[in-house]
């Protein structure tokens, strides 16, 4: 099964990556709810802050846990897409 989208905390990204074509997508352009768009933007900002702070303490684990939860919400809102998760802090695909 091909993954269509990835939740991704990459620095200067949008939080949502096109896993097929590459590049970042604007969450509002793919039909997400207003509340999920806000959640992704908030999570993305905190991931960037953690990056600049050198990923202190359990920052990556906490952000990845939240990112995986965002992935499930996005999958529920976009049932025709397959949504995965990439941990920028670990540089590994987690889902």
DODRENKOL-16731 format. One record per atom (N, C-alpha, C): residue number from 0; residue in three letters; atom name; x, y, z. Coordinates in nm, 4 decimals. Layout:
<pts>
<nr = NUM | rest = ALA | atom = CA | u = X | v = Y | w = Z> $
...
</pts>
This chain:
<pts>
<nr = 0 | rest = UNK | atom = N | u = 0.0839 | v = -0.1178 | w = 0.0000> $
<nr = 0 | rest = UNK | atom = CA | u = 0.0000 | v = 0.0000 | w = 0.0000> $
<nr = 0 | rest = UNK | atom = C | u = 0.0885 | v = 0.1243 | w = 0.0000> $
<nr = 1 | rest = UNK | atom = N | u = 0.0602 | v = 0.2158 | w = -0.0876> $
<nr = 1 | rest = UNK | atom = CA | u = 0.1370 | v = 0.3388 | w = -0.1001> $
<nr = 1 | rest = UNK | atom = C | u = 0.0880 | v = 0.4422 | w = 0.0004> $
<nr = 2 | rest = UNK | atom = N | u = 0.1810 | v = 0.5087 | w = 0.0645> $
<nr = 2 | rest = UNK | atom = CA | u = 0.1461 | v = 0.6185 | w = 0.1534> $
<nr = 2 | rest = UNK | atom = C | u = 0.1335 | v = 0.7445 | w = 0.0693> $
<nr = 3 | rest = UNK | atom = N | u = 0.0225 | v = 0.8143 | w = 0.0865> $
<nr = 3 | rest = UNK | atom = CA | u = -0.0019 | v = 0.9358 | w = 0.0103> $
<nr = 3 | rest = UNK | atom = C | u = 0.0557 | v = 1.0596 | w = 0.0787> $
<nr = 4 | rest = UNK | atom = N | u = 0.0365 | v = 1.0689 | w = 0.2094> $
<nr = 4 | rest = UNK | atom = CA | u = 0.0762 | v = 1.1866 | w = 0.2858> $
<nr = 4 | rest = UNK | atom = C | u = 0.1551 | v = 1.1458 | w = 0.4088> $
<nr = 5 | rest = UNK | atom = N | u = 0.2457 | v = 1.2327 | w = 0.4512> $
<nr = 5 | rest = UNK | atom = CA | u = 0.3203 | v = 1.2110 | w = 0.5742> $
<nr = 5 | rest = UNK | atom = C | u = 0.3065 | v = 1.3332 | w = 0.6637> $
<nr = 6 | rest = UNK | atom = N | u = 0.2760 | v = 1.3111 | w = 0.7898> $
<nr = 6 | rest = UNK | atom = CA | u = 0.2890 | v = 1.4159 | w = 0.8897> $
<nr = 6 | rest = UNK | atom = C | u = 0.4396 | v = 1.4225 | w = 0.9149> $
<nr = 7 | rest = UNK | atom = N | u = 0.4962 | v = 1.5431 | w = 0.9094> $
<nr = 7 | rest = UNK | atom = CA | u = 0.6414 | v = 1.5582 | w = 0.9109> $
<nr = 7 | rest = UNK | atom = C | u = 0.6779 | v = 1.6921 | w = 0.9743> $
<nr = 8 | rest = UNK | atom = N | u = 0.7590 | v = 1.6910 | w = 1.0793> $
<nr = 8 | rest = UNK | atom = CA | u = 0.7968 | v = 1.8130 | w = 1.1504> $
<nr = 8 | rest = UNK | atom = C | u = 0.9212 | v = 1.8812 | w = 1.0976> $
<nr = 9 | rest = UNK | atom = N | u = 0.9539 | v = 1.8593 | w = 0.9721> $
<nr = 9 | rest = UNK | atom = CA | u = 1.0749 | v = 1.9174 | w = 0.9139> $
<nr = 9 | rest = UNK | atom = C | u = 1.0760 | v = 2.0688 | w = 0.9276> $
<nr = 10 | rest = UNK | atom = N | u = 1.1920 | v = 2.1201 | w = 0.9626> $
<nr = 10 | rest = UNK | atom = CA | u = 1.2132 | v = 2.2633 | w = 0.9751> $
<nr = 10 | rest = UNK | atom = C | u = 1.1737 | v = 2.3315 | w = 0.8442> $
<nr = 11 | rest = UNK | atom = N | u = 1.0987 | v = 2.4365 | w = 0.8525> $
<nr = 11 | rest = UNK | atom = CA | u = 1.0505 | v = 2.5147 | w = 0.7380> $
<nr = 11 | rest = UNK | atom = C | u = 0.9488 | v = 2.4406 | w = 0.6515> $
<nr = 12 | rest = UNK | atom = N | u = 0.8973 | v = 2.3291 | w = 0.6985> $
<nr = 12 | rest = UNK | atom = CA | u = 0.7928 | v = 2.2580 | w = 0.6261> $
<nr = 12 | rest = UNK | atom = C | u = 0.6564 | v = 2.3109 | w = 0.6681> $
<nr = 13 | rest = UNK | atom = N | u = 0.5520 | v = 2.2421 | w = 0.6240> $
<nr = 13 | rest = UNK | atom = CA | u = 0.4156 | v = 2.2803 | w = 0.6604> $
<nr = 13 | rest = UNK | atom = C | u = 0.3525 | v = 2.1823 | w = 0.7574> $
<nr = 14 | rest = UNK | atom = N | u = 0.4239 | v = 2.0726 | w = 0.7843> $
<nr = 14 | rest = UNK | atom = CA | u = 0.3701 | v = 1.9673 | w = 0.8689> $
<nr = 14 | rest = UNK | atom = C | u = 0.3096 | v = 1.8533 | w = 0.7902> $
<nr = 15 | rest = UNK | atom = N | u = 0.2852 | v = 1.8747 | w = 0.6599> $
<nr = 15 | rest = UNK | atom = CA | u = 0.2252 | v = 1.7713 | w = 0.5751> $
<nr = 15 | rest = UNK | atom = C | u = 0.3062 | v = 1.7601 | w = 0.4467> $
<nr = 16 | rest = UNK | atom = N | u = 0.3584 | v = 1.6412 | w = 0.4236> $
<nr = 16 | rest = UNK | atom = CA | u = 0.4405 | v = 1.6173 | w = 0.3046> $
<nr = 16 | rest = UNK | atom = C | u = 0.3677 | v = 1.5237 | w = 0.2086> $
<nr = 17 | rest = UNK | atom = N | u = 0.3794 | v = 1.5521 | w = 0.0806> $
<nr = 17 | rest = UNK | atom = CA | u = 0.3273 | v = 1.4646 | w = -0.0237> $
<nr = 17 | rest = UNK | atom = C | u = 0.4283 | v = 1.3503 | w = -0.0388> $
<nr = 18 | rest = UNK | atom = N | u = 0.3896 | v = 1.2315 | w = 0.0042> $
<nr = 18 | rest = UNK | atom = CA | u = 0.4822 | v = 1.1181 | w = 0.0031> $
<nr = 18 | rest = UNK | atom = C | u = 0.5020 | v = 1.0590 | w = -0.1358> $
<nr = 19 | rest = UNK | atom = N | u = 0.4165 | v = 1.0929 | w = -0.2292> $
<nr = 19 | rest = UNK | atom = CA | u = 0.4265 | v = 1.0389 | w = -0.3650> $
<nr = 19 | rest = UNK | atom = C | u = 0.5051 | v = 1.1331 | w = -0.4554> $
<nr = 20 | rest = UNK | atom = N | u = 0.4629 | v = 1.2578 | w = -0.4610> $
<nr = 20 | rest = UNK | atom = CA | u = 0.5246 | v = 1.3559 | w = -0.5502> $
<nr = 20 | rest = UNK | atom = C | u = 0.6386 | v = 1.4336 | w = -0.4853> $
<nr = 21 | rest = UNK | atom = N | u = 0.6466 | v = 1.4287 | w = -0.3528> $
<nr = 21 | rest = UNK | atom = CA | u = 0.7466 | v = 1.5066 | w = -0.2810> $
<nr = 21 | rest = UNK | atom = C | u = 0.6972 | v = 1.6481 | w = -0.2571> $
<nr = 22 | rest = UNK | atom = N | u = 0.7638 | v = 1.7177 | w = -0.1702> $
<nr = 22 | rest = UNK | atom = CA | u = 0.7269 | v = 1.8545 | w = -0.1382> $
<nr = 22 | rest = UNK | atom = C | u = 0.6231 | v = 1.8621 | w = -0.0280> $
<nr = 23 | rest = UNK | atom = N | u = 0.6072 | v = 1.9816 | w = 0.0241> $
<nr = 23 | rest = UNK | atom = CA | u = 0.5129 | v = 2.0047 | w = 0.1334> $
<nr = 23 | rest = UNK | atom = C | u = 0.3838 | v = 2.0637 | w = 0.0809> $
<nr = 24 | rest = UNK | atom = N | u = 0.2747 | v = 2.0272 | w = 0.1464> $
<nr = 24 | rest = UNK | atom = CA | u = 0.1418 | v = 2.0732 | w = 0.1093> $
<nr = 24 | rest = UNK | atom = C | u = 0.0887 | v = 2.1649 | w = 0.2183> $
<nr = 25 | rest = UNK | atom = N | u = 0.0082 | v = 2.2613 | w = 0.1794> $
<nr = 25 | rest = UNK | atom = CA | u = -0.0583 | v = 2.3458 | w = 0.2771> $
<nr = 25 | rest = UNK | atom = C | u = -0.1797 | v = 2.2686 | w = 0.3280> $
<nr = 26 | rest = UNK | atom = N | u = -0.1887 | v = 2.2475 | w = 0.4590> $
<nr = 26 | rest = UNK | atom = CA | u = -0.2993 | v = 2.1671 | w = 0.5139> $
<nr = 26 | rest = UNK | atom = C | u = -0.4380 | v = 2.2148 | w = 0.4704> $
<nr = 27 | rest = UNK | atom = N | u = -0.4557 | v = 2.3472 | w = 0.4550> $
<nr = 27 | rest = UNK | atom = CA | u = -0.5871 | v = 2.3967 | w = 0.4138> $
<nr = 27 | rest = UNK | atom = C | u = -0.6203 | v = 2.3579 | w = 0.2702> $
<nr = 28 | rest = UNK | atom = N | u = -0.5199 | v = 2.3291 | w = 0.1890> $
<nr = 28 | rest = UNK | atom = CA | u = -0.5420 | v = 2.2960 | w = 0.0477> $
<nr = 28 | rest = UNK | atom = C | u = -0.5835 | v = 2.1505 | w = 0.0266> $
<nr = 29 | rest = UNK | atom = N | u = -0.5738 | v = 2.0678 | w = 0.1304> $
<nr = 29 | rest = UNK | atom = CA | u = -0.6072 | v = 1.9259 | w = 0.1122> $
<nr = 29 | rest = UNK | atom = C | u = -0.7381 | v = 1.8875 | w = 0.1802> $
<nr = 30 | rest = UNK | atom = N | u = -0.8112 | v = 1.9876 | w = 0.2291> $
<nr = 30 | rest = UNK | atom = CA | u = -0.9449 | v = 1.9610 | w = 0.2805> $
<nr = 30 | rest = UNK | atom = C | u = -0.9539 | v = 1.9240 | w = 0.4268> $
<nr = 31 | rest = UNK | atom = N | u = -0.8565 | v = 1.9643 | w = 0.5068> $
<nr = 31 | rest = UNK | atom = CA | u = -0.8622 | v = 1.9358 | w = 0.6500> $
<nr = 31 | rest = UNK | atom = C | u = -0.9542 | v = 2.0350 | w = 0.7207> $
<nr = 32 | rest = UNK | atom = N | u = -1.0078 | v = 1.9936 | w = 0.8346> $
<nr = 32 | rest = UNK | atom = CA | u = -1.0929 | v = 2.0816 | w = 0.9149> $
<nr = 32 | rest = UNK | atom = C | u = -1.0097 | v = 2.1964 | w = 0.9714> $
<nr = 33 | rest = UNK | atom = N | u = -1.0768 | v = 2.3036 | w = 1.0038> $
<nr = 33 | rest = UNK | atom = CA | u = -1.0103 | v = 2.4215 | w = 1.0601> $
<nr = 33 | rest = UNK | atom = C | u = -0.9370 | v = 2.3861 | w = 1.1893> $
<nr = 34 | rest = UNK | atom = N | u = -0.9974 | v = 2.3046 | w = 1.2726> $
<nr = 34 | rest = UNK | atom = CA | u = -0.9326 | v = 2.2700 | w = 1.3996> $
<nr = 34 | rest = UNK | atom = C | u = -0.8084 | v = 2.1835 | w = 1.3779> $
<nr = 35 | rest = UNK | atom = N | u = -0.8129 | v = 2.0909 | w = 1.2816> $
<nr = 35 | rest = UNK | atom = CA | u = -0.6947 | v = 2.0084 | w = 1.2551> $
<nr = 35 | rest = UNK | atom = C | u = -0.5842 | v = 2.0915 | w = 1.1903> $
<nr = 36 | rest = UNK | atom = N | u = -0.6206 | v = 2.1855 | w = 1.1047> $
<nr = 36 | rest = UNK | atom = CA | u = -0.5211 | v = 2.2754 | w = 1.0462> $
<nr = 36 | rest = UNK | atom = C | u = -0.4495 | v = 2.3514 | w = 1.1576> $
<nr = 37 | rest = UNK | atom = N | u = -0.5245 | v = 2.4023 | w = 1.2537> $
<nr = 37 | rest = UNK | atom = CA | u = -0.4652 | v = 2.4759 | w = 1.3662> $
<nr = 37 | rest = UNK | atom = C | u = -0.3761 | v = 2.3844 | w = 1.4506> $
<nr = 38 | rest = UNK | atom = N | u = -0.4202 | v = 2.2612 | w = 1.4736> $
<nr = 38 | rest = UNK | atom = CA | u = -0.3407 | v = 2.1660 | w = 1.5530> $
<nr = 38 | rest = UNK | atom = C | u = -0.2094 | v = 2.1334 | w = 1.4829> $
<nr = 39 | rest = UNK | atom = N | u = -0.2136 | v = 2.1122 | w = 1.3518> $
<nr = 39 | rest = UNK | atom = CA | u = -0.0915 | v = 2.0813 | w = 1.2765> $
<nr = 39 | rest = UNK | atom = C | u = 0.0036 | v = 2.2007 | w = 1.2802> $
<nr = 40 | rest = UNK | atom = N | u = -0.0491 | v = 2.3217 | w = 1.2617> $
<nr = 40 | rest = UNK | atom = CA | u = 0.0351 | v = 2.4419 | w = 1.2638> $
<nr = 40 | rest = UNK | atom = C | u = 0.1000 | v = 2.4621 | w = 1.4002> $
<nr = 41 | rest = UNK | atom = N | u = 0.0236 | v = 2.4404 | w = 1.5072> $
<nr = 41 | rest = UNK | atom = CA | u = 0.0782 | v = 2.4546 | w = 1.6429> $
<nr = 41 | rest = UNK | atom = C | u = 0.1871 | v = 2.3497 | w = 1.6676> $
<nr = 42 | rest = UNK | atom = N | u = 0.1602 | v = 2.2257 | w = 1.6288> $
<nr = 42 | rest = UNK | atom = CA | u = 0.2575 | v = 2.1174 | w = 1.6457> $
<nr = 42 | rest = UNK | atom = C | u = 0.3848 | v = 2.1467 | w = 1.5651> $
<nr = 43 | rest = UNK | atom = N | u = 0.3672 | v = 2.1933 | w = 1.4428> $
<nr = 43 | rest = UNK | atom = CA | u = 0.4818 | v = 2.2249 | w = 1.3569> $
<nr = 43 | rest = UNK | atom = C | u = 0.5692 | v = 2.3333 | w = 1.4205> $
<nr = 44 | rest = UNK | atom = N | u = 0.5064 | v = 2.4377 | w = 1.4740> $
<nr = 44 | rest = UNK | atom = CA | u = 0.5826 | v = 2.5459 | w = 1.5398> $
<nr = 44 | rest = UNK | atom = C | u = 0.6615 | v = 2.4926 | w = 1.6600> $
<nr = 45 | rest = UNK | atom = N | u = 0.5973 | v = 2.4065 | w = 1.7379> $
<nr = 45 | rest = UNK | atom = CA | u = 0.6672 | v = 2.3509 | w = 1.8546> $
<nr = 45 | rest = UNK | atom = C | u = 0.7795 | v = 2.2564 | w = 1.8132> $
<nr = 46 | rest = UNK | atom = N | u = 0.7618 | v = 2.1846 | w = 1.7021> $
<nr = 46 | rest = UNK | atom = CA | u = 0.8689 | v = 2.0977 | w = 1.6514> $
<nr = 46 | rest = UNK | atom = C | u = 0.9877 | v = 2.1835 | w = 1.6079> $
<nr = 47 | rest = UNK | atom = N | u = 0.9609 | v = 2.2954 | w = 1.5407> $
<nr = 47 | rest = UNK | atom = CA | u = 1.0680 | v = 2.3869 | w = 1.5004> $
<nr = 47 | rest = UNK | atom = C | u = 1.1387 | v = 2.4457 | w = 1.6226> $
<nr = 48 | rest = UNK | atom = N | u = 1.0610 | v = 2.4860 | w = 1.7242> $
<nr = 48 | rest = UNK | atom = CA | u = 1.1202 | v = 2.5398 | w = 1.8470> $
<nr = 48 | rest = UNK | atom = C | u = 1.2121 | v = 2.4366 | w = 1.9123> $
<nr = 49 | rest = UNK | atom = N | u = 1.1663 | v = 2.3119 | w = 1.9167> $
<nr = 49 | rest = UNK | atom = CA | u = 1.2481 | v = 2.2052 | w = 1.9759> $
<nr = 49 | rest = UNK | atom = C | u = 1.3755 | v = 2.1837 | w = 1.8945> $
<nr = 50 | rest = UNK | atom = N | u = 1.3641 | v = 2.1933 | w = 1.7634> $
<nr = 50 | rest = UNK | atom = CA | u = 1.4822 | v = 2.1794 | w = 1.6774> $
<nr = 50 | rest = UNK | atom = C | u = 1.5870 | v = 2.2846 | w = 1.7139> $
<nr = 51 | rest = UNK | atom = N | u = 1.5434 | v = 2.4110 | w = 1.7209> $
<nr = 51 | rest = UNK | atom = CA | u = 1.6365 | v = 2.5203 | w = 1.7511> $
<nr = 51 | rest = UNK | atom = C | u = 1.6929 | v = 2.5111 | w = 1.8926> $
<nr = 52 | rest = UNK | atom = N | u = 1.6199 | v = 2.4441 | w = 1.9816> $
<nr = 52 | rest = UNK | atom = CA | u = 1.6663 | v = 2.4264 | w = 2.1197> $
<nr = 52 | rest = UNK | atom = C | u = 1.7521 | v = 2.3005 | w = 2.1345> $
<nr = 53 | rest = UNK | atom = N | u = 1.7772 | v = 2.2306 | w = 2.0254> $
<nr = 53 | rest = UNK | atom = CA | u = 1.8598 | v = 2.1096 | w = 2.0305> $
<nr = 53 | rest = UNK | atom = C | u = 1.7848 | v = 1.9873 | w = 2.0798> $
<nr = 54 | rest = UNK | atom = N | u = 1.6535 | v = 1.9853 | w = 2.0643> $
<nr = 54 | rest = UNK | atom = CA | u = 1.5685 | v = 1.8748 | w = 2.1072> $
<nr = 54 | rest = UNK | atom = C | u = 1.5949 | v = 1.8357 | w = 2.2538> $
<nr = 55 | rest = UNK | atom = N | u = 1.5639 | v = 1.9274 | w = 2.3453> $
<nr = 55 | rest = UNK | atom = CA | u = 1.5898 | v = 1.9008 | w = 2.4871> $
<nr = 55 | rest = UNK | atom = C | u = 1.5041 | v = 1.7889 | w = 2.5453> $
<nr = 56 | rest = UNK | atom = N | u = 1.5610 | v = 1.7190 | w = 2.6424> $
<nr = 56 | rest = UNK | atom = CA | u = 1.4872 | v = 1.6177 | w = 2.7180> $
<nr = 56 | rest = UNK | atom = C | u = 1.4090 | v = 1.5220 | w = 2.6319> $
<nr = 57 | rest = UNK | atom = N | u = 1.2825 | v = 1.5081 | w = 2.6647> $
<nr = 57 | rest = UNK | atom = CA | u = 1.1942 | v = 1.4161 | w = 2.5931> $
<nr = 57 | rest = UNK | atom = C | u = 1.1159 | v = 1.4863 | w = 2.4829> $
<nr = 58 | rest = UNK | atom = N | u = 1.1665 | v = 1.5986 | w = 2.4333> $
<nr = 58 | rest = UNK | atom = CA | u = 1.0926 | v = 1.6786 | w = 2.3354> $
<nr = 58 | rest = UNK | atom = C | u = 1.0533 | v = 1.5973 | w = 2.2125> $
<nr = 59 | rest = UNK | atom = N | u = 1.1456 | v = 1.5224 | w = 2.1558> $
<nr = 59 | rest = UNK | atom = CA | u = 1.1149 | v = 1.4469 | w = 2.0333> $
<nr = 59 | rest = UNK | atom = C | u = 1.0101 | v = 1.3399 | w = 2.0616> $
<nr = 60 | rest = UNK | atom = N | u = 1.0250 | v = 1.2675 | w = 2.1716> $
<nr = 60 | rest = UNK | atom = CA | u = 0.9274 | v = 1.1631 | w = 2.2044> $
<nr = 60 | rest = UNK | atom = C | u = 0.7883 | v = 1.2226 | w = 2.2229> $
<nr = 61 | rest = UNK | atom = N | u = 0.7782 | v = 1.3354 | w = 2.2928> $
<nr = 61 | rest = UNK | atom = CA | u = 0.6484 | v = 1.3992 | w = 2.3149> $
<nr = 61 | rest = UNK | atom = C | u = 0.5887 | v = 1.4511 | w = 2.1849> $
<nr = 62 | rest = UNK | atom = N | u = 0.6714 | v = 1.5165 | w = 2.1026> $
<nr = 62 | rest = UNK | atom = CA | u = 0.6227 | v = 1.5679 | w = 1.9753> $
<nr = 62 | rest = UNK | atom = C | u = 0.5836 | v = 1.4549 | w = 1.8807> $
<nr = 63 | rest = UNK | atom = N | u = 0.6587 | v = 1.3469 | w = 1.8822> $
<nr = 63 | rest = UNK | atom = CA | u = 0.6249 | v = 1.2333 | w = 1.7962> $
<nr = 63 | rest = UNK | atom = C | u = 0.4952 | v = 1.1670 | w = 1.8415> $
<nr = 64 | rest = UNK | atom = N | u = 0.4737 | v = 1.1584 | w = 1.9703> $
<nr = 64 | rest = UNK | atom = CA | u = 0.3478 | v = 1.1023 | w = 2.0201> $
<nr = 64 | rest = UNK | atom = C | u = 0.2302 | v = 1.1877 | w = 1.9720> $
<nr = 65 | rest = UNK | atom = N | u = 0.2459 | v = 1.3179 | w = 1.9826> $
<nr = 65 | rest = UNK | atom = CA | u = 0.1411 | v = 1.4078 | w = 1.9355> $
<nr = 65 | rest = UNK | atom = C | u = 0.1260 | v = 1.4000 | w = 1.7837> $
<nr = 66 | rest = UNK | atom = N | u = 0.2377 | v = 1.3906 | w = 1.7114> $
<nr = 66 | rest = UNK | atom = CA | u = 0.2324 | v = 1.3795 | w = 1.5662> $
<nr = 66 | rest = UNK | atom = C | u = 0.1629 | v = 1.2523 | w = 1.5209> $
<nr = 67 | rest = UNK | atom = N | u = 0.1854 | v = 1.1432 | w = 1.5921> $
<nr = 67 | rest = UNK | atom = CA | u = 0.1169 | v = 1.0182 | w = 1.5582> $
<nr = 67 | rest = UNK | atom = C | u = -0.0336 | v = 1.0302 | w = 1.5813> $
<nr = 68 | rest = UNK | atom = N | u = -0.0729 | v = 1.1042 | w = 1.6850> $
<nr = 68 | rest = UNK | atom = CA | u = -0.2154 | v = 1.1289 | w = 1.7092> $
<nr = 68 | rest = UNK | atom = C | u = -0.2738 | v = 1.2169 | w = 1.5978> $
<nr = 69 | rest = UNK | atom = N | u = -0.1972 | v = 1.3166 | w = 1.5522> $
<nr = 69 | rest = UNK | atom = CA | u = -0.2412 | v = 1.3995 | w = 1.4400> $
<nr = 69 | rest = UNK | atom = C | u = -0.2592 | v = 1.3148 | w = 1.3152> $
<nr = 70 | rest = UNK | atom = N | u = -0.1712 | v = 1.2191 | w = 1.2960> $
<nr = 70 | rest = UNK | atom = CA | u = -0.1806 | v = 1.1286 | w = 1.1817> $
<nr = 70 | rest = UNK | atom = C | u = -0.3144 | v = 1.0553 | w = 1.1818> $
<nr = 71 | rest = UNK | atom = N | u = -0.3553 | v = 1.0055 | w = 1.2975> $
<nr = 71 | rest = UNK | atom = CA | u = -0.4836 | v = 0.9337 | w = 1.3065> $
<nr = 71 | rest = UNK | atom = C | u = -0.6013 | v = 1.0265 | w = 1.2765> $
<nr = 72 | rest = UNK | atom = N | u = -0.5939 | v = 1.1502 | w = 1.3254> $
<nr = 72 | rest = UNK | atom = CA | u = -0.7009 | v = 1.2469 | w = 1.2979> $
<nr = 72 | rest = UNK | atom = C | u = -0.7068 | v = 1.2790 | w = 1.1486> $
<nr = 73 | rest = UNK | atom = N | u = -0.5887 | v = 1.2967 | w = 1.0879> $
<nr = 73 | rest = UNK | atom = CA | u = -0.5849 | v = 1.3272 | w = 0.9457> $
<nr = 73 | rest = UNK | atom = C | u = -0.6375 | v = 1.2095 | w = 0.8644> $
<nr = 74 | rest = UNK | atom = N | u = -0.6007 | v = 1.0883 | w = 0.9048> $
<nr = 74 | rest = UNK | atom = CA | u = -0.6485 | v = 0.9696 | w = 0.8339> $
<nr = 74 | rest = UNK | atom = C | u = -0.8010 | v = 0.9621 | w = 0.8410> $
<nr = 75 | rest = UNK | atom = N | u = -0.8578 | v = 0.9978 | w = 0.9560> $
<nr = 75 | rest = UNK | atom = CA | u = -1.0037 | v = 0.9953 | w = 0.9714> $
<nr = 75 | rest = UNK | atom = C | u = -1.0708 | v = 1.1009 | w = 0.8831> $
<nr = 76 | rest = UNK | atom = N | u = -1.0073 | v = 1.2167 | w = 0.8675> $
<nr = 76 | rest = UNK | atom = CA | u = -1.0644 | v = 1.3231 | w = 0.7853> $
<nr = 76 | rest = UNK | atom = C | u = -1.0427 | v = 1.3012 | w = 0.6352> $
<nr = 77 | rest = UNK | atom = N | u = -0.9422 | v = 1.2222 | w = 0.6007> $
<nr = 77 | rest = UNK | atom = CA | u = -0.9108 | v = 1.1960 | w = 0.4593> $
<nr = 77 | rest = UNK | atom = C | u = -0.9087 | v = 1.0446 | w = 0.4348> $
<nr = 78 | rest = UNK | atom = N | u = -1.0239 | v = 0.9793 | w = 0.4450> $
<nr = 78 | rest = UNK | atom = CA | u = -1.0260 | v = 0.8323 | w = 0.4352> $
<nr = 78 | rest = UNK | atom = C | u = -0.9807 | v = 0.7773 | w = 0.3003> $
<nr = 79 | rest = UNK | atom = N | u = -0.9783 | v = 0.8598 | w = 0.1977> $
<nr = 79 | rest = UNK | atom = CA | u = -0.9342 | v = 0.8141 | w = 0.0656> $
<nr = 79 | rest = UNK | atom = C | u = -0.7824 | v = 0.8217 | w = 0.0498> $
<nr = 80 | rest = UNK | atom = N | u = -0.7128 | v = 0.8728 | w = 0.1518> $
<nr = 80 | rest = UNK | atom = CA | u = -0.5665 | v = 0.8841 | w = 0.1500> $
<nr = 80 | rest = UNK | atom = C | u = -0.5070 | v = 0.7924 | w = 0.2559> $
<nr = 81 | rest = UNK | atom = N | u = -0.3827 | v = 0.7542 | w = 0.2349> $
<nr = 81 | rest = UNK | atom = CA | u = -0.3086 | v = 0.6803 | w = 0.3363> $
<nr = 81 | rest = UNK | atom = C | u = -0.2095 | v = 0.7775 | w = 0.3985> $
<nr = 82 | rest = UNK | atom = N | u = -0.2171 | v = 0.7936 | w = 0.5304> $
<nr = 82 | rest = UNK | atom = CA | u = -0.1359 | v = 0.8924 | w = 0.6007> $
<nr = 82 | rest = UNK | atom = C | u = -0.0334 | v = 0.8212 | w = 0.6883> $
<nr = 83 | rest = UNK | atom = N | u = 0.0928 | v = 0.8621 | w = 0.6757> $
<nr = 83 | rest = UNK | atom = CA | u = 0.2007 | v = 0.8077 | w = 0.7576> $
<nr = 83 | rest = UNK | atom = C | u = 0.2605 | v = 0.9162 | w = 0.8457> $
<nr = 84 | rest = UNK | atom = N | u = 0.3663 | v = 0.8801 | w = 0.9170> $
<nr = 84 | rest = UNK | atom = CA | u = 0.4322 | v = 0.9756 | w = 1.0054> $
<nr = 84 | rest = UNK | atom = C | u = 0.5836 | v = 0.9603 | w = 0.9954> $
<nr = 85 | rest = UNK | atom = N | u = 0.6523 | v = 1.0732 | w = 0.9805> $
<nr = 85 | rest = UNK | atom = CA | u = 0.7973 | v = 1.0753 | w = 0.9770> $
<nr = 85 | rest = UNK | atom = C | u = 0.8471 | v = 1.1625 | w = 1.0916> $
<nr = 86 | rest = UNK | atom = N | u = 0.9344 | v = 1.1060 | w = 1.1762> $
<nr = 86 | rest = UNK | atom = CA | u = 0.9922 | v = 1.1793 | w = 1.2872> $
<nr = 86 | rest = UNK | atom = C | u = 1.1176 | v = 1.2502 | w = 1.2400> $
<nr = 87 | rest = UNK | atom = N | u = 1.1093 | v = 1.3818 | w = 1.2313> $
<nr = 87 | rest = UNK | atom = CA | u = 1.2258 | v = 1.4585 | w = 1.1905> $
<nr = 87 | rest = UNK | atom = C | u = 1.3338 | v = 1.4536 | w = 1.2988> $
<nr = 88 | rest = UNK | atom = N | u = 1.2951 | v = 1.4498 | w = 1.4239> $
<nr = 88 | rest = UNK | atom = CA | u = 1.3920 | v = 1.4438 | w = 1.5340> $
<nr = 88 | rest = UNK | atom = C | u = 1.4707 | v = 1.3135 | w = 1.5342> $
<nr = 89 | rest = UNK | atom = N | u = 1.4092 | v = 1.2055 | w = 1.4943> $
<nr = 89 | rest = UNK | atom = CA | u = 1.4754 | v = 1.0739 | w = 1.4903> $
<nr = 89 | rest = UNK | atom = C | u = 1.5232 | v = 1.0392 | w = 1.3492> $
<nr = 90 | rest = UNK | atom = N | u = 1.4770 | v = 1.1208 | w = 1.2511> $
<nr = 90 | rest = UNK | atom = CA | u = 1.5071 | v = 1.0947 | w = 1.1095> $
<nr = 90 | rest = UNK | atom = C | u = 1.4676 | v = 0.9521 | w = 1.0719> $
<nr = 91 | rest = UNK | atom = N | u = 1.3432 | v = 0.9166 | w = 1.1099> $
<nr = 91 | rest = UNK | atom = CA | u = 1.2935 | v = 0.7823 | w = 1.0833> $
<nr = 91 | rest = UNK | atom = C | u = 1.1426 | v = 0.7848 | w = 1.0639> $
<nr = 92 | rest = UNK | atom = N | u = 1.0961 | v = 0.6979 | w = 0.9790> $
<nr = 92 | rest = UNK | atom = CA | u = 0.9522 | v = 0.6826 | w = 0.9607> $
<nr = 92 | rest = UNK | atom = C | u = 0.8991 | v = 0.5964 | w = 1.0742> $
<nr = 93 | rest = UNK | atom = N | u = 0.7972 | v = 0.6449 | w = 1.1443> $
<nr = 93 | rest = UNK | atom = CA | u = 0.7394 | v = 0.5719 | w = 1.2577> $
<nr = 93 | rest = UNK | atom = C | u = 0.6047 | v = 0.5083 | w = 1.2237> $
<nr = 94 | rest = UNK | atom = N | u = 0.5430 | v = 0.5532 | w = 1.1165> $
<nr = 94 | rest = UNK | atom = CA | u = 0.4138 | v = 0.4943 | w = 1.0761> $
<nr = 94 | rest = UNK | atom = C | u = 0.3935 | v = 0.5193 | w = 0.9275> $
</pts>
